[in-house]
Amino acid sequence: MITINYEKIGQILKESREKCSFTQKYICDILGVTPQTVSAWENGKNKIDIETLARLCQMYDISFPEVIKSASIPKPVEAEKKKDLTPREQEHIKKYRALDEPGKETVDFILDKELARTKALEAAQKVVQLPEPQKPVEYIKLDIASRGRGIETHLVPKEDMDKAIKLSRKYREENED
């Protein structure tokens, strides 16, 4: 996507008109527009329509594609994706652009090395996927007395102890009858 710099178009039109020794009044008469309109085009205050620009290029014997190319401002990819960048990332880009060429080369070198290191770490983590460590389970010895069977010993996880005691009481009550 490109943006047109209408001030640049105006500057080109004015310089070309003056090279041809045309007055603004002469251009107004040919195009049927007011002097204010021609002045606004040449000062970049008003946008000129494509047909009129093409006609003026022909009158001034200048290349229409060259005028468009000279006045085109490529829209940076960052501007299109600026909404995807964090303020910190936007600040990094501003700082990078302010660097001279050796500074940019240094930053590029560091970024390349850090990216390679990060990718290597990610690859290593994928290869060696260790399971999450489990905390050891603590058991408590629970002796349950029952009629006719004597004492039964059970190992119960400590976290289930309250549940085991309730079940033990219930079991005892059922067997006391």
CYANA upper distance limits for C-alpha pairs under 8 A (distance plus 0.5 A):
  1 MET  CA     74 PRO  CA      7.02
  1 MET  CA     75 LYS  CA      6.30
  2 ILE  CA     72 SER  CA      6.65
  2 ILE  CA     73 ILE  CA      6.08
  2 ILE  CA     74 PRO  CA      5.04
  2 ILE  CA     75 LYS  CA      5.83
  3 THR  CA     72 SER  CA      6.23
  3 THR  CA     73 ILE  CA      5.51
  3 THR  CA     74 PRO  CA      6.80
  3 THR  CA     75 LYS  CA      7.10
  4 ILE  CA     68 ILE  CA      8.08
  4 ILE  CA     71 ALA  CA      6.10
  4 ILE  CA     72 SER  CA      5.23
  4 ILE  CA     73 ILE  CA      6.50
  5 ASN  CA      9 ILE  CA      7.11
  5 ASN  CA     71 ALA  CA      5.55
  5 ASN  CA     72 SER  CA      6.64
  5 ASN  CA     73 ILE  CA      7.23
  6 TYR  CA     10 GLY  CA      6.55
  6 TYR  CA     41 TRP  CA      8.27
  6 TYR  CA     44 GLY  CA      5.36
  6 TYR  CA     45 LYS  CA      8.12
  6 TYR  CA     46 ASN  CA      8.14
  6 TYR  CA     47 LYS  CA      6.83
  6 TYR  CA     48 ILE  CA      8.48
  6 TYR  CA     71 ALA  CA      7.47
  7 GLU  CA     11 GLN  CA      6.66
  7 GLU  CA     42 GLU  CA      7.80
  7 GLU  CA     43 ASN  CA      6.48
  7 GLU  CA     44 GLY  CA      4.28
  7 GLU  CA     45 LYS  CA      7.77
  8 LYS  CA     12 ILE  CA      6.75
  8 LYS  CA     44 GLY  CA      7.66
  8 LYS  CA     70 SER  CA      8.05
  8 LYS  CA     71 ALA  CA      5.90
  9 ILE  CA     13 LEU  CA      6.62
  9 ILE  CA     41 TRP  CA      8.45
  9 ILE  CA     42 GLU  CA      7.85
  9 ILE  CA     44 GLY  CA      7.59
  9 ILE  CA     67 VAL  CA      7.25
  9 ILE  CA     68 ILE  CA      8.15
  9 ILE  CA     70 SER  CA      8.41
  9 ILE  CA     71 ALA  CA      6.30
 10 GLY  CA     14 LYS  CA      6.58
 10 GLY  CA     41 TRP  CA      5.84
 10 GLY  CA     42 GLU  CA      4.14
 10 GLY  CA     43 ASN  CA      5.88
 10 GLY  CA     44 GLY  CA      5.59
 11 GLN  CA     15 GLU  CA      6.65
 11 GLN  CA     42 GLU  CA      6.34
 11 GLN  CA     43 ASN  CA      7.36
 11 GLN  CA     44 GLY  CA      8.18
 12 ILE  CA     16 SER  CA      6.49
 12 ILE  CA     42 GLU  CA      8.43
 12 ILE  CA     67 VAL  CA      7.81
 13 LEU  CA     17 ARG  CA      6.48
 13 LEU  CA     42 GLU  CA      6.64
 13 LEU  CA     56 LEU  CA      8.21
 13 LEU  CA     57 CYS  CA      8.44
 14 LYS  CA     18 GLU  CA      6.65
 14 LYS  CA     42 GLU  CA      5.98
 15 GLU  CA     19 LYS  CA      6.66
 16 SER  CA     20 CYS  CA      6.82
 16 SER  CA     60 TYR  CA      6.43
 16 SER  CA     62 ILE  CA      8.22
 17 ARG  CA     21 SER  CA      6.77
 17 ARG  CA     22 PHE  CA      5.89
 17 ARG  CA     23 THR  CA      7.81
 17 ARG  CA     60 TYR  CA      6.82
 18 GLU  CA     22 PHE  CA      6.41
 18 GLU  CA     23 THR  CA      7.90
 20 CYS  CA     60 TYR  CA      6.99
 22 PHE  CA     26 TYR  CA      6.82
 22 PHE  CA     27 ILE  CA      7.64
 23 THR  CA     27 ILE  CA      7.06
 24 GLN  CA     28 CYS  CA      6.63
 24 GLN  CA     35 PRO  CA      6.87
 24 GLN  CA     38 VAL  CA      7.12
 24 GLN  CA     39 SER  CA      8.12
 25 LYS  CA     29 ASP  CA      6.68
 25 LYS  CA     35 PRO  CA      6.85
 26 TYR  CA     30 ILE  CA      6.88
 27 ILE  CA     31 LEU  CA      6.57
 27 ILE  CA     38 VAL  CA      8.14
 28 CYS  CA     32 GLY  CA      5.91
 28 CYS  CA     33 VAL  CA      5.39
 28 CYS  CA     34 THR  CA      6.24
 28 CYS  CA     35 PRO  CA      6.50
 28 CYS  CA     38 VAL  CA      7.47
 29 ASP  CA     33 VAL  CA      7.47
 33 VAL  CA     37 THR  CA      6.91
 33 VAL  CA     38 VAL  CA      7.87
 34 THR  CA     38 VAL  CA      7.27
 35 PRO  CA     39 SER  CA      6.60
 36 GLN  CA     40 ALA  CA      6.48
 37 THR  CA     41 TRP  CA      6.76
 37 THR  CA     46 ASN  CA      8.18
 38 VAL  CA     42 GLU  CA      6.72
 39 SER  CA     43 ASN  CA      6.61
 40 ALA  CA     44 GLY  CA      6.50
 40 ALA  CA     45 LYS  CA      5.33
 40 ALA  CA     46 ASN  CA      5.81
 41 TRP  CA     45 LYS  CA      6.59
 41 TRP  CA     46 ASN  CA      5.79
 41 TRP  CA     47 LYS  CA      6.97
 41 TRP  CA     48 ILE  CA      6.69
 48 ILE  CA     52 THR  CA      7.25
 48 ILE  CA     53 LEU  CA      6.87
 49 ASP  CA     53 LEU  CA      6.73
 50 ILE  CA     54 ALA  CA      6.58
 51 GLU  CA     55 ARG  CA      6.70
 52 THR  CA     56 LEU  CA      6.64
 53 LEU  CA     57 CYS  CA      6.63
 53 LEU  CA     64 PHE  CA      8.20
 54 ALA  CA     58 GLN  CA      6.81
 54 ALA  CA     64 PHE  CA      6.49
 55 ARG  CA     59 MET  CA      6.75
 56 LEU  CA     60 TYR  CA      6.51
 57 CYS  CA     61 ASP  CA      6.28
 57 CYS  CA     62 ILE  CA      5.50
 57 CYS  CA     63 SER  CA      6.78
 57 CYS  CA     64 PHE  CA      6.17
 58 GLN  CA     62 ILE  CA      6.86
 58 GLN  CA     63 SER  CA      8.16
 58 GLN  CA     64 PHE  CA      8.27
 62 ILE  CA     66 GLU  CA      8.36
 62 ILE  CA     67 VAL  CA      8.23
 63 SER  CA     67 VAL  CA      6.81
 64 PHE  CA     68 ILE  CA      6.88
 65 PRO  CA     69 LYS  CA      6.51
 66 GLU  CA     70 SER  CA      6.44
 67 VAL  CA     71 ALA  CA      6.70
 68 ILE  CA     72 SER  CA      6.47
 75 LYS  CA     79 ALA  CA      7.29
 75 LYS  CA     80 GLU  CA      8.04
 76 PRO  CA     80 GLU  CA      7.34
 77 VAL  CA     81 LYS  CA      6.86
 78 GLU  CA     82 LYS  CA      5.89
 81 LYS  CA     85 LEU  CA      7.33
 82 LYS  CA     90 GLN  CA      8.07
 85 LEU  CA     89 GLU  CA      6.26
 85 LEU  CA     90 GLN  CA      6.70
 86 THR  CA     90 GLN  CA      6.78
 87 PRO  CA     91 GLU  CA      6.66
 88 ARG  CA     92 HIS  CA      6.82
 89 GLU  CA     93 ILE  CA      6.85
 90 GLN  CA     94 LYS  CA      6.87
 91 GLU  CA     95 LYS  CA      6.75
 92 HIS  CA     96 TYR  CA      6.56
 93 ILE  CA     97 ARG  CA      6.68
 94 LYS  CA     98 ALA  CA      6.95
 95 LYS  CA     99 LEU  CA      7.19
 96 TYR  CA    104 LYS  CA      7.04
 96 TYR  CA    107 VAL  CA      8.42
 99 LEU  CA    103 GLY  CA      5.91
 99 LEU  CA    104 LYS  CA      6.41
100 ASP  CA    104 LYS  CA      6.78
101 GLU  CA    105 GLU  CA      6.68
102 PRO  CA    106 THR  CA      6.74
103 GLY  CA    107 VAL  CA      6.82
104 LYS  CA    108 ASP  CA      6.53
105 GLU  CA    109 PHE  CA      6.58
106 THR  CA    110 ILE  CA      6.78
107 VAL  CA    111 LEU  CA      6.55
108 ASP  CA    112 ASP  CA      6.58
109 PHE  CA    113 LYS  CA      6.78
110 ILE  CA    114 GLU  CA      6.56
111 LEU  CA    115 LEU  CA      6.44
112 ASP  CA    116 ALA  CA      6.69
113 LYS  CA    117 ARG  CA      6.69
114 GLU  CA    118 THR  CA      6.59
115 LEU  CA    119 LYS  CA      6.63
116 ALA  CA    120 ALA  CA      6.63
117 ARG  CA    121 LEU  CA      6.77
118 THR  CA    122 GLU  CA      6.71
119 LYS  CA    123 ALA  CA      6.58
120 ALA  CA    124 ALA  CA      6.62
121 LEU  CA    125 GLN  CA      6.67
122 GLU  CA    126 LYS  CA      6.82
123 ALA  CA    127 VAL  CA      6.85
124 ALA  CA    128 VAL  CA      6.66
125 GLN  CA    129 GLN  CA      6.39
137 VAL  CA    157 PRO  CA      7.05
137 VAL  CA    158 LYS  CA      8.08
138 GLU  CA    157 PRO  CA      6.22
138 GLU  CA    158 LYS  CA      6.02
138 GLU  CA    159 GLU  CA      8.45
139 TYR  CA    155 LEU  CA      6.36
139 TYR  CA    156 VAL  CA      5.76
139 TYR  CA    157 PRO  CA      4.79
139 TYR  CA    158 LYS  CA      5.71
140 ILE  CA    155 LEU  CA      6.11
140 ILE  CA    156 VAL  CA      5.80
140 ILE  CA    157 PRO  CA      6.68
140 ILE  CA    158 LYS  CA      6.27
140 ILE  CA    161 MET  CA      8.16
141 LYS  CA    153 THR  CA      7.25
141 LYS  CA    154 HIS  CA      6.35
141 LYS  CA    155 LEU  CA      5.24
141 LYS  CA    156 VAL  CA      6.92
142 LEU  CA    153 THR  CA      6.18
142 LEU  CA    154 HIS  CA      5.58
142 LEU  CA    155 LEU  CA      6.56
142 LEU  CA    156 VAL  CA      7.26
143 ASP  CA    151 ILE  CA      6.72
143 ASP  CA    152 GLU  CA      6.05
143 ASP  CA    153 THR  CA      4.91
143 ASP  CA    154 HIS  CA      6.75
144 ILE  CA    151 ILE  CA      5.94
144 ILE  CA    152 GLU  CA      5.58
144 ILE  CA    153 THR  CA      6.77
144 ILE  CA    154 HIS  CA      8.22
144 ILE  CA    168 SER  CA      7.26
145 ALA  CA    149 ARG  CA      8.26
145 ALA  CA    150 GLY  CA      6.23
145 ALA  CA    151 ILE  CA      4.74
145 ALA  CA    152 GLU  CA      6.69
145 ALA  CA    172 ARG  CA      8.22
146 SER  CA    150 GLY  CA      5.92
146 SER  CA    151 ILE  CA      6.62
146 SER  CA    152 GLU  CA      8.02
146 SER  CA    172 ARG  CA      7.50
146 SER  CA    175 ASN  CA      7.55
147 ARG  CA    175 ASN  CA      7.45
147 ARG  CA    176 GLU  CA      8.45
156 VAL  CA    160 ASP  CA      7.12
156 VAL  CA    161 MET  CA      6.95
156 VAL  CA    164 ALA  CA      7.66
157 PRO  CA    161 MET  CA      6.96
160 ASP  CA    164 ALA  CA      6.69
161 MET  CA    165 ILE  CA      6.64
162 ASP  CA    166 LYS  CA      6.85
163 LYS  CA    167 LEU  CA      6.76
164 ALA  CA    168 SER  CA      6.49
165 ILE  CA    169 ARG  CA      6.69
166 LYS  CA    170 LYS  CA      6.68
167 LEU  CA    171 TYR  CA      6.50
168 SER  CA    172 ARG  CA      6.62
169 ARG  CA    173 GLU  CA      6.64
170 LYS  CA    174 GLU  CA      6.75
171 TYR  CA    175 ASN  CA      6.77
172 ARG  CA    176 GLU  CA      6.61
173 GLU  CA    177 ASP  CA      7.70
